[in-house]
């Protein structure tokens, strides 16, 4: 029972860590990927069927909000990453050698995926 609980907690922490890192990174799906929208507020133009004149008036408001929202989001993601790192550092000593190796492999795979995503994003910006 204790092992299963540790496994679930570790998996959850890693999954949440992936979520945090994805949303903290610029690029597709991440905080830096608003592409003219303030994190979903831009969809208002679509959902509300705004006219071109309304869109012209709304866009500067969204553009003004975007950096504020990005800063709040980045701060929240950093705080969450700190909690996740702390959680994993507390869980790690409770794992046996095989579980620690598996955790290392999962973390490395996640980091590799994030690096590849960043490289893709950077290549698409050129």
N, C-alpha and C positions, 0 to 999 in steps of 0.2 A: 504494500500500500504506500509506504513511504517513498519507495523508488518510483512508483507511478506518479505520485504527486510531484516529485522532483523533476521527472521527465516532462510533465505537463507544464510546470512553472518555467523550466528552461526553454522548452519549445515556444511557449507564449512570449517569453522575454526576447527570444531571438526573432520571432515573427514581428513583435512590436518594434524591435530594433530596426528591422528591415523597413517597416512602415515609416518610422521616424526618419531614417536616412533617405528614403525615397522622397519624402515630402520636404526634406531639408535641402536636397540637392537641386540646383538649377537644371532644367532640362525637361524632357517630356514627362509629364506626371508630377513634376516637382514644383517647388515654390517659384522657381525662376521661369516657369513656363506659362505665365498668364497670357502671353502673346496678345496684349491689347485688352485683356479682361482683368478685372480685379477679383480674381478667384471666384468665378461663377457669377459675379454681378453682371458681367458682360452678356450673360445669357438672357438677361432681362430684355435686351433689345429684340431678341428672337421671340421669347415667350409672350411679351407684351405687344408684339407687332408694332413696334415704334416706327413712326414715319422717318424719313431721311432727316427732316428738320429736327425731330426729337432726338434721333441718334447723334446728330451733330452737337446738340446741347448736352446730352448725357455723357458723351465720351470724355470730355475734359474732367468731369466730376469723377468718373471711374479712374482716369489717369492720375488724378490727385490722390485718390484713396489707395491706389496700388502699392506705392512704397511704404505707406503706413501699415497696411495689412501684411506686406512681406516682412517688415521688421518684427511685428508681433509674432508672426508665424515662425520666423527664424529663431526668435528667443524661446518660444514654446518648444520647438524641436530640440534645441540645445539642452533645455532643462530635462526633457524626456530622455534624451540620450544619456545624460548624466545619471539619471535614475536607473536606466537599463544597464549601463556599465557597472554601477554599484551592485545591482541585483545579481548580475552574472558573476561578479567577483566574489559575492557571498555564496553563490550556488556552486561555483567551480570546486572548492575544497570538499564539498559533499559528494562529488562524483568519483567513481572509480577511474582507473587509468584509461580503460576503453571508452568510457563516457566522455572523459576529458578530451581524448583524441577526436571523438565524434563531434564534440562541441567546437574544437579547433577547426575541424574540416568544414563544419557548417559556417563558422564565422569567416573562414578564408574564402569559401565559395560565395558568400554574400558580398565580401569586399571585392572579389574579382568581378562579380556582376555589376557592382556600383561603379567600378573603374571602367568597365566596358561601356556602361551607359553614359558615363561622362565623356569618354572618347568619342562615342557616337554623336553625342550632343555637340561637342566641340567641332567635329568634322562637318556637321551639318550647318554650323555657323559660318564656316569659311566660304 
